[in-house]
Amino acid sequence: MTFNFDHWVDRSHTDSVKWHKYRDKDVIPLWVADTDFTSPPCVISALQARVAEGVFGYGFAPPALISLVVARLRERYDWTIKPEWIVWLPGLVCGLNLAVRTCTTPEERSILPSPLYPPFMQAALSEGRRYLAVPAQNVDNRWVTDFKTCESSLEGNEKLLMLCNPYNPGGTVYRREELQAQLDFAQRHDLFVCSDEIHCDLILEPGCEHIPFASLNEDAAQRSITLMSPSKTFNLAGLGASMAIIPNDRLRHKFAHTARGIVPHVNVLAYVAATAAYAEGDSWLQAQLEYLRGNRDLAFARINAMPGLTLLPMEGTYLGWIDASAAELDSPYRFFLAAGVGLSDGRDFGNPQFVRINLGCQRALLEKALDRMAAALAAR
């Protein structure tokens, strides 16, 4: 089957958060992390069939979905899990908050890389908690955090290491030795590890592979909470089907208890979409990856040719992290917004001299946005 990722769906006057932000304005929205691609046909067909039943009562995770997840992790990532390790969630962000509340008290700290997807910091600050941010560095054109550099800043009350792989923002796909260094750090300081791996299926660079942190060894598994979802992979974010995979029985029970009465169950349509995507969506996924590689290569060439901007190679995700510090702009976000391009403000991620760009859109729209950015910089 041929999939057309150039097909345009007008979301400008729908309930799309991404497009509503700049409704009735001449601004191209390349910010929040959903794509403008039509979801896989198998997902749409499965949802249409389920809607035709006409009853939407409480549901549970279908055994077929659980089997698909177990098989997928074994076949794609060489990670063997047990079905009972899975805790289903209506979104990954609530998983971040549950991980913080499960693994720390208000008097204890989390450790996380910086910059980082803003909900990490928001979760780490819940109920008066604090966190230690460890700057990522450009190492051989990859954004990498060496947690050894923060050891002199530790207070002894750190309990949770929060990771993001592939890295958002920046697109780094961690190598095994880098994950092992993260595990060594967690072992030295007796830390739990929450690893956000929501972009694990979106590996763009040939030769790179996603390695789940928990798959390193039994110690890594027993101290870990791994967050995954089909949402970014298959553009299902608005449906809300995510999972926490927690091998440690005691940790998993505490996590589930923390969610009780606060976090709602996953809705039945989300389960239907996830099942269809995992069962029949991989040919669509491969076509999407090829299209995203084309967008990435276009953005990399164009942005690095613009004065004052630098975009490091993206190994995974569809989210580019643009360094605008050499352009000497008061606010890169506001500058490009005035030019008609709505990017994510780096201030929210931890560095106001950066902006994040979402490349999950039709190529013609991306080209138009890049043209606007180049013209604005040339006209200064």
HUWO-V967167 format. One record per pair of residues at least 6 apart in sequence whose C-alpha atoms are under 8 Angstrom apart, sorted by the first residue. I is the first residue (numbers start at 1). GAP is how many residues later the second one is. Records with the same first field share a line. If there is no record, write none. Layout:
I = GAP, GAP
This chain:
3 = 281, 284
5 = 32, 33, 283, 286, 357
6 = 356, 357, 358
7 = 30, 31, 355
8 = 28, 29, 354
9 = 27, 28, 29
11 = 8
12 = 7, 8, 11, 12
13 = 6, 7, 10
14 = 6
18 = 11, 12, 13, 14, 16
19 = 10
22 = 6, 7
26 = 314
27 = 310, 312, 313, 314, 315
28 = 312, 313, 314, 337, 341
29 = 312, 313, 314
30 = 311, 312, 313, 314, 327, 328, 329
31 = 311, 312, 313, 325, 326, 327
32 = 312, 326
33 = 199, 286, 325
34 = 198, 201, 203, 326
35 = 200, 323, 324, 325, 326
36 = 324, 325, 326
37 = 198, 323, 324, 325
38 = 197
39 = 195, 196, 197
40 = 194, 237, 241, 244
42 = 234, 235, 238, 239
43 = 229, 230, 231, 233, 234, 238
44 = 229
46 = 226, 227, 230
47 = 222, 225, 226
50 = 219, 222
56 = 212
57 = 211
58 = 209, 210
59 = 207, 208, 209
60 = 206, 208
61 = 27, 210
62 = 209
64 = 211
65 = 206, 209, 210, 213
66 = 17
67 = 16
68 = 207, 210, 211
69 = 209
70 = 10, 11, 12, 13
72 = 206
73 = 6, 7, 8
74 = 6, 7
77 = 133, 134, 135
78 = 137
79 = 133, 136
80 = 135
81 = 166
82 = 165
85 = 160, 161, 162, 163, 164, 167
86 = 157, 158, 159, 160
87 = 156, 157, 158, 159, 165, 169
88 = 153, 154, 155, 156, 177, 178
89 = 6, 151, 152, 153, 154, 155, 174, 175, 176, 177
90 = 150, 151, 152, 173, 174, 175, 176, 177
91 = 149, 150, 151, 152
92 = 106, 135, 136, 137, 150, 151
93 = 26, 27
94 = 169
95 = 132, 148, 149
96 = 23, 24, 27, 98
97 = 26, 27, 29
98 = 157, 160, 161
99 = 95, 126, 156
100 = 10, 23, 24, 26, 60
101 = 25, 157
102 = 149, 152, 153, 156
103 = 56, 57, 89
104 = 6, 55, 56
105 = 24
106 = 20, 21, 22, 23, 24
107 = 22, 23, 50
108 = 21, 22, 49, 50, 51
109 = 15, 20, 21, 22, 23, 48, 49, 50, 51
110 = 14, 20, 21, 22, 48, 49, 50, 51, 52
111 = 20, 21, 22, 23, 47, 49, 50, 51
112 = 19, 20, 21, 22, 49, 50, 51
113 = 20, 21, 22, 23, 32, 49, 50
114 = 19, 20, 21, 22, 235, 236
115 = 20, 21, 54, 234, 235, 236
116 = 51, 52, 53, 233, 234
117 = 51, 52, 232
118 = 230, 231
120 = 42
121 = 10
124 = 6, 7
125 = 6
134 = 11, 12, 13, 15, 16
135 = 10
136 = 7, 8, 9, 10
137 = 6, 7, 8
138 = 6
141 = 171, 172
142 = 28, 30, 170, 171
143 = 27, 28, 29
144 = 28
147 = 35, 38
148 = 37
158 = 31, 33
159 = 31, 32, 33
160 = 31, 32, 33, 34
161 = 25, 30, 31, 32, 33
162 = 31, 32, 33, 34
163 = 30, 31, 32, 33
164 = 31, 32, 33
165 = 7, 8, 9, 30, 31, 32, 33, 34, 35, 45
166 = 6, 7, 8, 31, 32, 33, 34, 44, 150, 151
167 = 6, 149, 150
168 = 149, 151
169 = 150, 151, 152, 187
170 = 142, 144, 149, 150, 151
171 = 142, 143, 144, 145, 146, 147, 148, 149, 150
172 = 142, 143, 144
173 = 30, 35, 36, 37, 142, 143
174 = 36, 37
175 = 34, 36
176 = 35
179 = 34, 37
180 = 36
183 = 37
186 = 6, 7
191 = 32
192 = 31, 32, 33
193 = 30, 31, 32
194 = 30, 31, 32, 33
195 = 18, 29, 30, 31, 32
196 = 30, 31, 32
197 = 15, 29, 30, 31
198 = 29, 30, 31, 32, 33, 34
199 = 29, 33, 34, 117, 118
200 = 10, 28, 116
201 = 9, 32
202 = 31, 87, 114, 115, 116
203 = 6, 7, 86, 112, 113, 114
204 = 85, 86, 88, 89, 110, 111, 112, 113
205 = 88, 109, 110, 111
208 = 107
212 = 14
213 = 7, 8, 11, 13
214 = 6, 7, 8, 10, 11, 12
215 = 6
221 = 25, 26, 27
222 = 24, 25, 26
223 = 25
224 = 22, 23, 24
225 = 19, 20, 21, 22
226 = 18, 19, 20
227 = 15, 16, 17, 18
228 = 14, 15, 16, 17
229 = 12, 13, 14
230 = 6, 11, 12, 44, 47, 48
231 = 6, 7, 8, 9, 10, 11
233 = 52
234 = 43, 47, 51
236 = 37
239 = 28, 30, 31
240 = 26, 27, 30
241 = 25, 26, 29, 30, 33
246 = 6
292 = 26, 67, 68
295 = 64, 65, 68, 71
296 = 18, 22, 63
299 = 60, 71
300 = 11, 12, 13
302 = 68
303 = 6, 7, 8, 67, 71
304 = 6, 7
306 = 68, 71
307 = 20, 70, 71
308 = 16, 17, 18, 19, 20
309 = 13, 14, 15, 16, 17, 18
310 = 12, 13, 14
311 = 9, 10, 11, 12
312 = 9, 10
314 = 6
318 = 40, 41, 42
319 = 37, 38, 39, 40, 41
320 = 36, 37, 38, 39
321 = 33, 34, 35, 36
322 = 32, 33, 34, 35
323 = 30, 31, 32
324 = 8, 29, 30, 31
325 = 28, 29
329 = 6, 24
331 = 21, 22
332 = 13, 20, 21, 22, 23
333 = 9, 10, 11, 12, 13, 21, 22
336 = 6, 7, 37, 40
337 = 6
339 = 33, 34, 37
340 = 29, 32
341 = 28, 31, 32
343 = 12, 13, 14, 15
344 = 11, 12, 13
345 = 7, 9, 10, 11
346 = 6, 7, 8, 9, 10
347 = 6, 7
359 = 7
